[in-house]
């Protein structure tokens, strides 16, 4: 089954925010029910946010490196050189 990129991205965002929106509000209540005090619950929730932030920074830098496109080598025709130079800012 092939799925388009827009549909795949939309599905990814939906599942992420759906799961995150369900677990985050009720996880603190559940942790309180297990006997943790408010300070430890806050630290756990904060650590999750920090890990998500740092993970996004690390993953984004790796994705940018692996998907860099060399526009100069993308086309072999000399007639589109002015268009390529304008696109690259030259």
C-alpha positions, 0 to 999 in steps of 0.5 A, a space after each residue: 500500500 503506497 501512501 502519499 507524503 502529505 497523508 503520511 505526514 498528517 497521519 504522523 502528526 495526528 498519532 503523535 498529538 493524539 497519543 501525547 494529548 491522552 497520556 500527558 494529562 492523565 499520567 500525572 494523576 496516575 503517578 499521584 495515585 502510585 504515591 509520588 509527590 508533586 515535585 517528582 511528578 513535575 520533574 518527570 514531566 519536565 524531563 520528558 519535555 527536555 528529552 523531546 527538545 534535545 532529541 529534536 535538535 539532534 535528529 534535525 541536524 542528522 536529517 539535514 546532513 543526509 538530505 542535502 541536495 547539490 543543485 549545481 550537479 542536479 542538471 547538466 544543461 548549460 542553458 539553465 545556468 542563469 536560473 540555477 545561479 538566481 536560485 542559489 542566490 548568485 
